[in-house]
């Protein structure tokens, strides 16, 4: 399985086969998105597994959705 993590204006920040690592990176970037400064601040965070969206954070809704 291949995991890819994208952050708003940054682009792809993670590619790998370990789901636990990908989920940890997702959580870390959600924290950065919620912060008030930095390049990832207020940016969408999306995690894909084998090309399908499995988890998403949209700052306007301040919620994480899972598919």
C-alpha positions as CSV (number, residue, x, y, z in Angstrom):
1,X,0.0,0.0,0.0
2,X,1.2,3.4,-0.8
3,X,0.4,6.5,1.3
4,X,0.7,10.1,0.1
5,X,0.2,13.2,2.2
6,X,-0.4,16.6,0.7
7,X,-0.5,20.0,2.4
8,X,-2.1,23.0,0.7
9,X,0.4,25.2,-0.9
10,X,3.4,23.0,0.0
11,X,2.4,19.9,-2.1
12,X,3.4,16.3,-1.3
13,X,5.1,16.1,2.1
14,X,5.2,12.3,2.5
15,X,5.2,9.2,0.4
16,X,5.6,5.7,1.9
17,X,4.2,2.3,2.6
18,X,3.8,2.5,6.4
19,X,0.3,3.6,7.4
20,X,1.3,4.4,11.0
21,X,4.0,6.8,9.9
22,X,1.6,8.4,7.4
23,X,-1.1,8.9,10.1
24,X,1.5,10.4,12.4
25,X,2.6,12.8,9.7
26,X,-1.0,13.7,9.0
27,X,-1.6,14.5,12.7
28,X,1.5,16.6,12.8
29,X,0.6,18.7,9.8
30,X,-2.9,19.2,11.1
31,X,-1.3,20.7,14.2
32,X,0.8,22.9,12.0
33,X,-2.2,23.9,9.9
34,X,-4.0,25.0,13.1
35,X,-1.1,27.2,14.2
36,X,-1.1,30.9,13.5
37,X,2.2,31.0,11.6
38,X,4.3,29.0,9.3
39,X,4.0,27.7,5.7
40,X,1.4,25.0,6.6
41,X,-0.7,27.5,8.7
42,X,-4.4,27.4,7.7
43,X,-3.8,24.9,4.9
44,X,-5.7,21.8,3.9
45,X,-4.1,18.4,4.8
46,X,-5.1,15.3,2.8
47,X,-4.0,11.7,3.1
48,X,-4.4,9.2,0.3
49,X,-4.0,5.4,0.3
50,X,-3.3,3.8,-3.0
51,X,-4.7,7.0,-4.7
52,X,-7.9,7.1,-2.7
53,X,-8.7,9.9,-0.1
54,X,-8.8,8.4,3.4
55,X,-8.4,11.4,5.7
56,X,-8.8,15.1,5.3
57,X,-8.5,18.3,7.4
58,X,-10.1,21.5,6.1
59,X,-9.3,24.5,8.2
60,X,-12.6,26.4,7.4
61,X,-14.5,23.5,9.1
62,X,-11.9,22.8,11.8
63,X,-12.6,19.1,11.5
64,X,-10.9,15.9,10.3
65,X,-13.0,13.7,8.1
66,X,-12.3,10.1,7.3
67,X,-13.5,8.2,4.3
